[in-house]
């Protein structure tokens, strides 16, 4: 759900996230400083997808940001968040590790006791 025309994502408590979206099926830990580096390269949005137990991180236009990772397929569905919302999550969470959580049909970011969810899907929102 877009919060306005410029931002994708909404920050909620980790408890509320579990109540809304259920248990985490798989998770990937990212060093928060690495994530901030990805955000600097991403453009306006940053996106995350999982395929075959691999995490893919991309920026605007589906440009791969993960080291040594090529996006495996043009059909891969990404969950898109505004870089400003990711930065807000990190500021609120204050944790050196950010976790990409894969739930049933949901991909969210968790830092500290906060979750970023309600992003957009790419395709079609890839820029």
URQUI-V118082 format. One line per field, one symbol per residue. ss: DSSP state (A for helix, B for strand, O for the rest). phi: phi as a letter, one per 40 degrees, with the letter a starting at -180 (. if undefined). burial: b if it has 9 or more other C-alpha atoms within 8 Angstrom, else e. Layout:
BEGIN
ss = ???
phi = ???
burial = ???
END
This chain:
BEGIN
ss = OBOOOOOBOBBBBAAAAAAAAOOOOBBBBBBAAAAAAAAAAAOOBBBBBBBOOBBBBBBAAAOBOOOOOOOOOOOOOBBBBBAAAAAAAAAAAOOOBBBBBBBOOBBBBBBOOBBBBOOBBBOOOOO
phi = .ccacbbbhacbccccccccbgcccaabcbcdccccccccccgcbbbbabaffbcbbbbdggccbccfbbccaccccbbbbcdcccccdccccfbcbbbcbbbcgbbbbbbgbbbbagcbbbcccbb
burial = ebbeeebbbbbbbbeebbeebbebeebeebbbeebbebbeebbbbbbbbbeeeebbbbbbebebbbeeeeeeeeebebbbbbbebbbebbebbebebbbbbbbeeebbbbbbbbbbbbbbbbeeebe
END
